Amino acid sequence: MGVAEIFGSIALLSLFLFAAGITFLIIEMFIPGFGVFGFLGLFLIVGGIIASAKSFVHGVILGGISILVIFILFIIFIILAGKGLLPRKMILFNREDPSSGYVSADHSYCMGKQGVALTNLRPSGMASIDGESLSVVSEGEFIKKGSLLMVKNVEGSRIIVEEL
């Protein structure tokens, strides 16, 4: 007695499992994550193959062969990717380097300089330092618009000020 006889009309179930597996694999391609959708997709595809087989043993053999084929195709994909033989549309060539403008501005020159709060700082807001409008943050305290400020610290693009 096979799986199909145990569950009656199994064709619909196996088709559903297979389609759900393919859908999960497609989701895995577009949603970054830890491979949960990919693993579930592979599991559902193998489940659909096993469910459509005439016997459980035959289904397990077909499922094992399917996993082996997928593994071999994955290895081929990795080898082609390493040699640069994938289509250009599959690879992102843009780089986030300083010449492309992907670097935060260096505001270390502001260290110790004075400025004026252009907006209320609650704790963040805008300030004019050396005639330049910059986004600044206080250390938690409220500072009124128009108050005199001094740059206390610069951490990357974050300018920390205190009221004078």
Protein Blocks (a to p, Z undefined) as FASTA:
>chain_A
ZZklmnopaklmmmmmmmmmmmmmmmmmmmgcehlmmmmmmmmmmmmmmmmpmbfklmmm
mmmmmmmmmmmmmmmmmmmmmnopacfklpcfbdcdfknopaccdfklmgopacddfbdc
dfbccddeehiacddddehiacdehiacddfbdehjaccdddZZ
